[in-house]
Amino acid sequence: MPEQAPPATHWSTTRFADNDEVRLAYDTFEDATEGAPLLLIMGLGVARHWWPTGLCQAFADAGFAVARYDQRDAGDSSRIPDTAPSNPLRSLLCARPAPYTAEDMTDDAVAVLDALSWDRAHVFGHSLGGLLAQRLALRHPGRVASVTTSAALPSDVAGLRVLRYLRPGLLTRLARARFPEGREGDIEASVAVWRGVSSPGYPFDEAAARAWAEAQADTGPRDTKAQSRQIGAPWHGPALRTLGHPTLVLHGQEDPILRVAAARATARTVPDSRLVTYPGVGHDLPAALWPDVARRVATLATSTTLRPTRP
């Protein structure tokens, strides 16, 4: 559930990290500059501003120093030109030449950690960000202390195997929707996404969603080519079963995009991971859950001894 637009003073000015030619925008939560480092990775196509400030405040209260960044092809980070199809669902299911890999995207996260001077951080990813959090820990295990993956696929799943976990209806409707050009179209697309992913067990405040969208206008929800490039980035890295970090898997039981089976598969594959499913929750993180989510991530952070990596 989006909140009313937060005061700008909660966040630092935008800074940039570089991974070769790719510039990555990031900022830090000013109320949480001390504590255990926590890097937040948002989902498909959208900017870092989609992280609710109230959730970040809950992380700060739980003892974390909080940072967030825009993935390549999102927000204020570099856009990668190519001729990607305009249907992200097609890119997800059909292997095709891609302008970058999922490994490149994990290296982007490491560039942000370097810019923050964080040798090691806890990582929380939502949706596509949860998939990337898993892959970041697999490719760069020494840079990650713990992994929280929310509303995400298992990192090993690709191509047609995604279908066993996917509820394609909402993605198809959003991909076919047409919005006006310019700022008004960005606002309408953002509200449509919030409405689509919202939790049926919690009230959806459309006025608050619109106020938030007007304050944080973002082209991501209607930039389907950028979404296609992100979701179509192939992964050639280690298998999920070799993940040796403390891992928390979160998922809404009413998720309109991914079945709960996706979370169960991740938790079943990662040794000693913790699975939490929330009744009445969709593909978002309602405000009522923020204290519980922050508490669970903080509990996970206390068990950051890496298990031996399995071959």
Secondary structure, DSSP 8 states (H G I E B T S, - for coil): ---S---GGGB---EEEEETTEEEEEEEBTT--SSEEEEEE--TT--GGGS-HHHHHHHHHTTEEEEEE--TTSTTS--------S-HHHHHHS----SS-HHHHHHHHHHHHHHHT-SSEEEEEETHHHHHHHHHHHH-GGGEEEEEEES---TT--GGGGGGTB-HHHHHHHHH----SSHHHHHHHHHHHHHHH--TTS---HHHHHHHHHHS--SGGG-HHHHHHHHT----S--GGG--S-EEEEEETT-SSB-HHHHHHHHHHSTT-EEEEETT--SS--GGGHHHHHHHHHHHHT---------
